[in-house]
Amino acid sequence: MSNEAILAPSHFKIEDIPPERSNYSQLDRTTDLIRNEKSLILDDIPRIVAAEQARELRPNAYRHRMKEASMDDEVQVLDVHEKKHTPERFMSDLSTSELFCARHVAISLIQPLVSKWFTMDDLIDLIETRKAPSLWGKFGKAFSKNNNAASESKSKQKKGGVFGISLEYQVEKYGVESTFGVGPGKLKIPAFVDECVSAMRQMDMSVEGIFRKNGNIRRSKELAEMVDKNPDKSGMFTDENPIQLAALFKKYLRDLPDSLLTFKLEKLWLVSQEIDDIEERKWLMHLICCLMPRSHRDVMEVLFYFLYWTASFSQIDEESGSKMDIHNLSTVITPNILYAKQKDNAAATSSEGYFLAIEAVDVLIKEHDRYAKVPTEVLDIITGANLAACAEASSKDILVKIQQYIVDHGMKPLDLPDLNNNKKKQTRISTSSDPSGGAGSGGAAATLIELPVPSRPSPVRAHTDNGRSGNEQQVRQSQSPIVI
């Protein structure tokens, strides 16, 4: 008995060490290993060396990673004690039918926030809708002008290549499963985007002026032609410098037939920046992300995650760094991803629209990880209203179900006019099933809705100093109303 009593304590001491050591599996936590010298073993030495090399090669990115890692334990503790009613999900994980319902929920939540600029009918026009089946719907496809127009535009599109081709076509023809998204799952994006991001992630991104300098224009043209001839070839950019590759990436985004953040949503993105409350503004932008086409949203997630990472090289030390922080990157990338068709809105290309667009992109980059997930409120409504059972329902039925859920749970009803507003009101005819049709259309009965005349605050106008070259424009402010 005495021998067992003597041996027991030493046995427990030996068994106590491995559980502690198992917590140090990541390279960015090797500092704790060095402090605890007694727990060091020979297997820890290669990890310590690798971590120190990473610190020397990418000091700013290393510090950024350390900051994120230090918050992991706190987040895990909060998750244990505050379980959400609906588990969070990434946008990329939604099925086609779930995304369809999520867009309807999003516009229902967006409308009260932008009622001064958009009616519910305006927002419905921004998403794909589904009408109730009818006799004409069964036989009318053969005579549909929309289908004929779509087929004509598709035939006119340049066959093959990448530059100037829609993202939907590129994903279908040359799509790859990319791991450069925020979530653990893979995103299907064009091969060129994945190849470009992969190549630049292995380069020195601390070079000054990355994404601001244009590189060699002739070389950019040669690379674009080479990519068009071999759209799915890999390893083409290993010999290029980061400035040249970043310039090529900007050209690719600028040449898209529809802007990355889409022409349809351009006005909505700008209006979001006129919301005074910061958190409400961010939430509105989160809801707008739900309205984007899947191919555009997936590329947006990869791009903004990459730009957020690129910004960590803006300042390595007092003498080195790219000097391209998030705001500077937003300034130079915005003209390539958020703009309006000139024929639709010439004012959007002016300094006012340019300034608001930069602010929107700045927020999208900073909040990229948040916007990669489905808004909690959207998930709650999809689950609570049982929208999964509405797989074949019309848009009208889905919106009615959503509105009923919002009213039942004390949220703000949709399309309610401001009864306290004494301004002159305008009247319009609207139907739930056919937003564009009038009272004589063959859909549901038309309802008469009184809407207040949209009024807008007088926001700050921004001018640019045209004396600076390219995208290096300096913003100054003057008091004048903005016209979008």
C-alpha positions in Angstrom: 0.0 0.0 0.0 2.8 2.4 0.9 4.5 1.8 -2.5 1.3 2.6 -4.4 0.8 5.8 -2.4 4.3 6.9 -3.3 4.0 6.1 -7.0 0.6 7.7 -7.5 1.6 11.4 -7.4 4.4 11.0 -9.9 2.1 9.1 -12.2 -0.4 12.0 -12.3 2.3 14.5 -13.0 3.4 12.7 -16.1 -0.2 12.3 -17.4 -1.0 16.0 -16.8 1.4 17.4 -19.5 0.0 16.1 -22.8 -3.5 17.8 -22.6 -1.9 21.1 -22.1 0.5 20.6 -25.0 -2.4 19.7 -27.3 -3.7 23.2 -27.2 -0.7 24.5 -29.1 -1.4 23.2 -32.6 -1.3 26.5 -34.4 1.8 28.3 -35.5 0.6 31.7 -34.2 0.6 30.4 -30.6 4.2 29.4 -30.3 5.0 32.3 -28.0 3.3 30.5 -25.2 5.4 27.4 -25.9 8.6 29.5 -25.5 7.4 30.9 -22.2 6.6 27.5 -20.8 10.0 26.0 -21.2 9.2 22.8 -19.2 6.6 21.8 -21.7 8.9 22.0 -24.8 9.8 18.9 -26.7 11.8 18.3 -29.9 8.6 18.3 -32.0 7.9 21.9 -31.1 11.2 23.3 -32.5 10.2 23.1 -36.2 6.9 24.9 -35.5 8.7 27.7 -33.5 11.2 28.2 -36.4 8.4 28.3 -39.0 6.4 30.8 -36.9 9.5 33.1 -36.6 10.1 32.9 -40.3 6.5 33.9 -41.0 6.9 36.8 -38.6 10.0 38.1 -40.5 8.4 37.7 -44.0 5.0 39.2 -43.2 5.2 41.1 -39.9 2.1 43.2 -40.3 -0.1 40.3 -41.5 1.4 38.2 -38.7 0.3 40.8 -36.1 -3.1 41.0 -37.8 -3.5 37.2 -37.5 -2.4 37.3 -33.8 -5.0 39.9 -33.1 -7.7 37.6 -34.5 -6.4 34.6 -32.7 -6.5 36.4 -29.4 -10.2 36.9 -29.7 -11.1 33.3 -30.4 -11.5 32.2 -26.8 -13.7 35.1 -25.9 -16.0 34.4 -28.9 -16.3 30.7 -27.9 -17.3 31.6 -24.4 -20.0 34.0 -25.7 -21.3 31.3 -28.0 -21.7 28.8 -25.2 -23.8 31.1 -23.0 -25.7 32.9 -25.8 -27.1 30.3 -28.2 -28.9 31.8 -31.2 -32.4 30.6 -32.0 -31.3 29.9 -35.6 -27.7 28.7 -36.2 -25.7 31.1 -38.4 -25.2 30.1 -42.0 -23.0 31.4 -44.8 -24.6 32.8 -47.9 -22.7 30.3 -50.1 -24.5 27.4 -48.2 -28.0 28.5 -49.2 -29.8 26.4 -51.8 -31.4 28.1 -54.8 -34.9 27.9 -53.2 -33.5 29.2 -49.9 -31.8 32.1 -51.6 -35.1 32.9 -53.5 -36.9 33.1 -50.1 -34.1 35.1 -48.5 -34.3 37.8 -51.2 -38.0 38.2 -50.5 -37.4 38.5 -46.8 -34.6 41.0 -47.5 -36.7 43.4 -49.5 -39.4 43.2 -46.9 -37.0 44.3 -44.2 -35.3 46.9 -46.5 -38.5 48.8 -47.5 -39.1 50.6 -44.2 -35.5 51.8 -44.2 -35.5 53.3 -47.7 -39.2 54.3 -48.0 -38.2 57.9 -48.9 -36.5 56.6 -52.1 -38.1 53.2 -53.0 -41.6 51.7 -52.9 -42.1 48.0 -52.4 -42.8 47.7 -56.1 -39.4 49.2 -56.9 -37.7 46.7 -54.6 -39.6 43.8 -56.1 -38.2 44.8 -59.5 -34.7 44.2 -58.1 -35.1 40.5 -57.5 -36.2 37.4 -59.4 -39.9 36.9 -58.9 -42.3 34.0 -59.5 -45.9 34.4 -60.6 -48.8 32.0 -59.9 -49.2 29.5 -62.7 -51.9 30.4 -65.2 -53.3 29.0 -68.5 -51.4 31.5 -70.5 -48.2 30.7 -68.6 -48.4 27.1 -69.8 -48.6 28.1 -73.5 -47.0 31.5 -73.6 -43.4 30.6 -73.5 -43.2 30.0 -77.2 -44.4 33.5 -77.8 -42.5 35.2 -75.0 -40.6 38.3 -76.2 -38.4 38.2 -73.1 -37.1 34.7 -74.0 -36.4 35.8 -77.5 -34.5 38.9 -76.4 -32.5 36.8 -73.9 -31.5 34.3 -76.6 -30.5 37.1 -79.0 -28.4 38.8 -76.4 -26.8 35.5 -75.5 -26.0 34.8 -79.1 -24.4 38.3 -79.5 -22.1 37.7 -76.5 -18.5 37.0 -77.4 -17.9 33.3 -77.5 -15.1 32.0 -75.4 -12.6 34.1 -73.5 -13.0 35.8 -70.1 -12.6 39.6 -70.4 -16.0 41.3 -71.2 -17.9 38.1 -70.5 -20.7 37.9 -67.8 -19.8 36.2 -64.5 -22.7 33.8 -64.9 -21.3 32.5 -68.2 -17.8 32.3 -66.8 -18.9 30.3 -63.7 -20.9 27.9 -65.9 -18.1 27.5 -68.5 -14.9 27.9 -66.5 -16.0 27.8 -62.9 -13.7 26.3 -60.2 -14.3 25.4 -56.5 -12.4 28.1 -54.6 -11.2 28.0 -51.0 -10.6 31.8 -50.9 -13.9 32.6 -49.3 -14.6 33.5 -45.7 -16.5 30.4 -44.8 -15.3 26.8 -44.5 -17.2 25.8 -47.7 -16.0 26.3 -51.3 -17.3 29.0 -53.7 -17.7 28.4 -57.4 -16.1 31.4 -59.1 -14.4 32.0 -62.5 -11.0 30.3 -62.8 -9.3 33.6 -63.6 -10.4 35.1 -60.3 -9.2 32.1 -58.3 -5.9 32.0 -60.2 -5.3 35.7 -59.8 -5.9 35.7 -56.1 -3.9 32.5 -55.6 -0.9 34.0 -57.4 -1.0 37.4 -55.6 -1.3 35.6 -52.2 2.2 34.2 -52.8 3.7 37.5 -53.8 5.1 40.5 -51.8 2.0 42.6 -51.4 3.9 45.3 -49.4 5.1 46.9 -52.6 4.1 50.5 -52.7 1.0 51.5 -54.7 -0.5 48.0 -55.1 -3.9 48.3 -57.0 -3.2 52.1 -57.4 -0.4 51.9 -60.1 -1.5 50.8 -63.6 1.6 48.7 -64.5 2.6 48.3 -68.1 -0.5 48.9 -70.3 0.9 46.9 -73.2 1.7 44.0 -70.9 -1.8 44.1 -69.5 -3.2 43.8 -73.0 -1.0 40.9 -73.8 -2.0 39.1 -70.6 -5.7 39.7 -71.3 -5.3 38.1 -74.8 -3.4 35.2 -73.3 -6.1 34.6 -70.7 -8.9 34.8 -73.4 -7.1 32.1 -75.4 -6.5 29.8 -72.4 -9.3 30.7 -69.9 -9.0 27.6 -67.8 -5.2 27.3 -67.8 -3.4 27.6 -64.4 0.1 28.9 -63.5 0.1 31.7 -66.1 0.9 34.5 -63.6 3.9 33.1 -61.7 6.4 35.3 -63.5 4.4 38.5 -63.2 4.9 41.2 -60.5 2.1 42.1 -58.1 1.6 45.6 -59.6 1.0 44.1 -63.0 -1.3 41.4 -61.8 -3.3 43.8 -59.7 -3.8 46.1 -62.7 -4.9 43.1 -64.8 -7.4 42.2 -62.1 -8.8 45.7 -62.1 -9.2 45.6 -65.9 -11.0 42.3 -65.6 -13.5 43.8 -63.2 -13.9 47.0 -65.2 -14.7 45.0 -68.4 -17.5 43.0 -66.9 -20.8 43.6 -68.9 -22.6 44.1 -65.5 -20.6 45.7 -62.7 -19.6 43.4 -59.8 -22.1 45.1 -57.4 -24.6 45.2 -60.3 -26.3 48.1 -62.1 -29.6 47.2 -60.6 -28.5 47.7 -57.1 -26.2 50.7 -57.7 -28.7 53.3 -56.5 -29.6 51.2 -53.5 -25.9 51.0 -52.5 -25.6 54.8 -52.7 -28.8 55.4 -50.8 -27.6 53.2 -48.0 -24.8 55.7 -47.3 -27.4 58.3 -46.4 -28.7 56.4 -43.4 -27.6 58.4 -40.4 -27.4 55.6 -37.9 -24.2 53.6 -38.5 -25.4 50.2 -37.3 -28.7 50.6 -39.3 -26.6 51.5 -42.3 -24.5 48.4 -41.9 -27.5 46.3 -41.4 -29.2 47.7 -44.6 -26.0 46.9 -46.6 -26.1 43.3 -45.2 -29.6 42.9 -46.5 -28.6 44.4 -49.9 -26.0 41.6 -50.1 -28.8 39.1 -50.1 -30.2 40.6 -53.3 -27.1 40.0 -55.4 -26.9 37.3 -58.0 -25.0 34.3 -56.6 -22.1 34.5 -59.1 -21.6 38.3 -58.3 -21.9 37.8 -54.5 -19.4 34.9 -54.4 -16.8 36.9 -56.4 -17.5 39.9 -54.1 -16.8 37.8 -51.0 -13.5 36.5 -52.4 -12.4 40.0 -53.6 -13.2 41.9 -50.4 -11.7 39.2 -48.2 -8.5 39.4 -50.4 -8.5 43.2 -50.2 -8.9 43.1 -46.4 -5.8 40.9 -46.3 -3.9 43.1 -48.8 -4.5 46.1 -46.5 -2.6 44.4 -43.7 0.6 45.2 -45.7 -0.1 48.9 -45.9 2.5 49.6 -43.2 5.2 47.0 -42.3 7.4 49.5 -40.4 8.2 53.2 -40.6 10.0 52.9 -43.9 8.2 50.1 -45.8 4.7 49.1 -46.7 2.3 49.5 -49.6 0.6 52.6 -48.1 -2.7 51.1 -49.4 -5.0 50.7 -46.4 -8.6 49.8 -46.6 -9.8 53.3 -47.5 -7.1 53.8 -50.2 -8.0 50.4 -51.7 -11.7 51.3 -51.6 -10.9 54.6 -53.5 -9.1 52.9 -56.4 -11.2 49.7 -56.7 -14.7 51.4 -56.5 -14.7 52.9 -60.1 -14.2 49.3 -61.4 -17.0 47.6 -59.3 -19.7 50.1 -58.4 -21.0 52.5 -61.0 -24.1 53.1 -63.1 -24.7 52.9 -66.8 -24.1 56.3 -68.2 -27.2 56.3 -70.3 -29.3 55.5 -67.2 -27.8 58.0 -64.7 -25.1 60.4 -65.8 -25.0 61.9 -62.3 -23.8 58.7 -60.9 -20.4 59.2 -62.5 -20.1 62.6 -60.9 -18.1 63.3 -57.7 -21.3 63.0 -55.5 -22.0 59.4 -56.6 -18.3 58.6 -56.6 -17.9 59.7 -53.0 -20.9 57.7 -51.8 -19.8 54.6 -53.7 -16.3 54.8 -52.0 -17.9 54.9 -48.6 -20.1 51.9 -49.5 -17.2 49.8 -50.7 -15.1 50.8 -47.6 -17.8 49.4 -45.3 -18.1 46.2 -47.5 -14.4 45.5 -47.1 -14.3 46.2 -43.4 -17.4 44.0 -42.7 -16.6 41.3 -45.3 -16.7 38.5 -42.8 -20.1 39.6 -41.4 -21.6 40.0 -44.9 -20.5 36.5 -45.9 -23.2 35.2 -43.6 -26.9 35.3 -43.9 -28.5 38.0 -41.6 -29.8 36.5 -38.4 -33.2 38.3 -38.9 -33.6 36.8 -42.4 -32.9 33.3 -41.1 -35.3 33.7 -38.2 -38.1 34.8 -40.6 -37.4 31.9 -43.0 -37.6 29.4 -40.2 -40.4 31.1 -38.2 -42.7 31.6 -41.2 -41.9 28.1 -42.6 -40.9 29.5 -46.0 -39.2 26.2 -46.8 -42.8 24.9 -47.5 -43.2 27.7 -50.1 -40.8 26.1 -52.7 -43.4 26.4 -55.5 -45.4 29.4 -54.1 -45.6 32.7 -56.0 -43.8 35.8 -54.9 -47.1 37.3 -53.9 -47.9 34.5 -51.5 -44.4 34.5 -50.1 -44.5 38.3 -49.4 -47.9 38.0 -47.8 -46.6 35.3 -45.5 -43.5 37.3 -44.6 -45.6 40.4 -43.9 -47.9 38.5 -41.7 -45.0 37.1 -39.7 -43.5 40.6 -39.4 -46.8 42.1 -38.1 -47.4 39.2 -35.7 -44.0 39.6 -34.1 -44.2 43.4 -33.6 -42.0 44.4 -36.5 -42.8 47.5 -38.6 -45.5 46.8 -41.2 -44.6 47.2 -44.9 -45.6 50.1 -47.2 -47.3 52.1 -44.5 -47.5 55.9 -45.5 -46.3 58.4 -43.0 -49.6 59.7 -41.6 -48.0 62.4 -39.7 -46.4 63.9 -42.8 -48.5 66.9 -44.0 -46.7 67.0 -47.4 -48.7 66.5 -50.6 -49.2 62.8 -51.4 -49.3 61.0 -54.7 -51.5 58.0 -55.6 -50.5 55.0 -57.6 -52.1 51.7 -58.7 -50.3 48.5 -57.8 -50.9 44.8 -57.8 -49.0 42.2 -55.8 -48.7 39.7 -58.6 -47.7 42.2 -61.3 -45.9 45.2 -60.1 -45.7 46.8 -63.5 -49.3 46.2 -64.5 -52.2 48.5 -64.1 -55.8 48.1 -63.1 -56.6 46.4 -66.3 -54.0 43.6 -66.1 -55.2 40.1 -65.7 -53.6 39.4 -62.3 -54.9 40.0 -58.8 -57.2 42.9 -58.0 -55.4 46.2 -57.9 -55.0 48.0 -54.6 -54.9 51.8 -54.2 -51.9 52.9 -52.1 -51.3 56.4 -50.9 -47.6 57.2 -50.8 -45.8 60.3 -49.5 -43.8 62.3 -52.0 -40.2 61.2 -51.4 -38.3 63.8 -49.4 -34.6 63.7 -48.9 -32.1 65.3 -46.5 -29.4 67.6 -47.7 -26.3 65.5 -47.4 -22.7 66.6 -47.8 -21.5 66.9 -51.3 -18.0 65.8 -52.2 -15.8 67.3 -55.0 -12.6 65.8 -56.3 -9.4 67.6 -57.2 -9.0 66.8 -60.9 -5.4 68.0 -60.7 -4.4 64.7 -59.4 -3.8 61.9 -61.9 -5.8 58.7 -62.3 -7.7 57.5 -59.3 -5.6 59.5 -56.9 -8.3 62.1 -56.2 -8.5 64.2 -53.0 -11.9 64.6 -51.5 -13.1 67.9 -50.1 -16.6 68.8 -48.8 -19.1 71.5 -49.6 -22.7 71.9 -48.7 -25.0 71.1 -51.6 -27.8 68.6 -52.1 -26.9 65.4 -53.9 -28.9 64.2 -56.9 -28.8 60.5 -57.7 
